[in-house]
Amino acid sequence: MYRGLWNYINRFMDKGHAVSIFLPAVIVGWTLAGVTAGILVCVLTGTDLTAALADIICGGGYAGIILGLFGGVFFLYKTDI
């Protein structure tokens, strides 16, 4: 996933500016994936969505920080841009 997004962004801009687009895109992507997964679990289990909304948003935020930011920085470090 990281490689595909990195290659897509590099098609439209140089590597110096691509980092400033890549990291926020990865963070937002993982945050939305976490929130979507939380909402889906609530719908499938029948949990009241309004009662669990704060937990879902918090879980999505942690997914964005841990998998998005740290994963994106590690990917950029590993690719040696």
Secondary structure, DSSP 8 states (H G I E B T S, - for coil): -HHHHHHHHHHHS-HHHHHHHHHHHHHHHHHHHHHHHHHHHHHHHT--HHHHHHHHHHHHHHHIIIIIIIHHHHHHHHHT-
